[in-house]
């Protein structure tokens, strides 16, 4: 790949990330507004569409403040440590049969490795701000993320076993066609339990309500991002929306057939639109949960993860491995 | 697979790894030291990547940078009673110096007398499939022993933290 090609791909990733950020902020406000029986932004531009644009301008032009007692170096680095992994996580996404940043046979692992770096930036921001609220928020966020990473990874194992690959392109390709003549071969149908675990864990990984005790607004204001303003805060905010997109996109690839339409062959030009539509449907469901459920306590969340989600997902991995191994034997015995 | 790795990225990554390791020891602030440790782990992941060991690089990133570093930071932050305690005083006592010197001599001797094993570079970089097949067929026993050792450590840690009613 030429240097220009690499640069072009990075530019495309960045544009996608920025556009996604602007769209998701508007979508979040409108969806949450509807769920709360409010209207949401409606004054700036038609349907309030320009509200987010104005917010971006505000963030870009705000003064860059740093508390006097903060740890200067760490305080300045932390937003980038949160932003960069989230940006890099676009690399393994597969938008169509030929449309992806690169082909990696360990693409799925790359996505999970990158998301596992997010808690470090959060801890760095929380500690360096030298504020009790920031530190508590940072510790909560990191504790939750490191716990929920385990069921997130384990739940991905079911689809990986079915596809026999860690390459997202091959996982998506394995979901083409139909079962019994009419059921789309989406892994969500046999892997429904894994999908439920994935949905819960990804909601926690992206720190959205009902699992947002890291930035519980009523008690911690904005948690680890408390002391940040201007574009430093903007980077953290963008990373949060970008992470939402990424977990939804990975969920789409693992469980809902990625860029493929059910029943009919997908033309190459339509594939990215199908993928984006599925991803945004996933994001909408996440926002729906966000708007309807009250917040859990942090100890409830942690014990739920370690005592329920992890055992369930481990058991499911064992069960599914046995099913997949024994299926050919049983099928042969039945047909004989 | 090329006979040697690209020089410039190797020098940069090696300098980052060694320099970061020095900073882990030299920085007086334990939290800074923990973040330098993270930097070392990322640089080592980069070195793996340079050797076309993509899978190892990702595992290094996920396990060491993503999990071990977070645990180290957690322990450090939870055990600090006050923020000022993060700054450690410099220990200039004779005993500390002697231990440091002893370790230095031992490690130095090991490095000087080390002869790299003559291994033929493989013609083609093995992918994650070959790696997995190897791990679960020919190397299954060491793999299982490693997992049992980790399990014992886990059970031990839980027992240790169990408190009075264990």
HADDOCK unambig.tbl for C-alpha pairs under 7 A between the chains (distance, minus, plus):
assign (segid A and resid 106 and name CA) (segid B and resid 55 and name CA) 6.89 0.50 0.50
assign (segid A and resid 109 and name CA) (segid B and resid 58 and name CA) 6.90 0.50 0.50
assign (segid A and resid 110 and name CA) (segid B and resid 58 and name CA) 6.22 0.50 0.50
assign (segid A and resid 113 and name CA) (segid B and resid 58 and name CA) 6.21 0.50 0.50
assign (segid A and resid 113 and name CA) (segid B and resid 61 and name CA) 6.04 0.50 0.50
assign (segid A and resid 113 and name CA) (segid B and resid 62 and name CA) 4.56 0.50 0.50
assign (segid A and resid 116 and name CA) (segid B and resid 62 and name CA) 6.17 0.50 0.50
assign (segid A and resid 116 and name CA) (segid B and resid 66 and name CA) 4.97 0.50 0.50
assign (segid A and resid 117 and name CA) (segid B and resid 66 and name CA) 4.96 0.50 0.50
assign (segid A and resid 120 and name CA) (segid B and resid 70 and name CA) 6.22 0.50 0.50
